[in-house]
Amino acid sequence: MGTNNFILEHMLQNAFIDLANGALEPWDKEILSNSPLPESITQPYTAREVGNVRESMHLTYETMSSWIEESKNTSYFSKRFVQLSRMIMNGVTTIGRGLITLHARGDELTDVPMTIQDLIGVASYQFRKSHLGVFQTMRSHPEISEKLMMNQIGWNNMLMRLFKTKEKLAQPIEIRNKKSTVRCQWANIRNRE
């Protein structure tokens, strides 16, 4: 009994190493799908107030980039394109929120997986592909055309939010702690005297 647990634990550990390296084998997927996540993976997120924003953004980008590539090669005559596009929309929302969170904390927006301009580019592509698909599927595939129309509207709303986010990111951050601001001003006055 103890040997089996040791072997299973060792296989799970190897699967997590493969997952971290981005090279999952079919047996790794099977092992991971039937195993709970260890505390070493979940603890960093439960122990922090917001979690590691940059790490979350990078993990989201890793999965989203594969969806973006797949959506480019998927026909908009398919439900799969709409499904991929919606998943990408969720990823764009997550990364956009990450940018706003970092900016609000006064962090530099360096080493982020996608800039606001990158997000606008992704949204624009998905919007245009959906728009073209509506017209090309209207008569031949009306049910797909309806889904593409709703997808186009969703991306239109996303683009408006992204441009609003771009404006927010362009604004400098104000010092929120009034006491420290007053102290700094008082120190400047005393130094002049």
Secondary structure by P-SEA (a helix, b strand, c coil): caaaaaaaaaaaaaaaaaaaaccccaaaaaaaaacccccccaaaaaaccccaaaaaaaaaaaaaaaaaaaaaacccccaaaaaaaaaaaaaaaaaaaaaaaaaaaccccccccccaaaaaaaaaaaaaaaaaaaaaaccccaaaaaaaaaaaaaaaaaaaaaaaaaaaaacccccccaaaaaaaaaaaaaaac
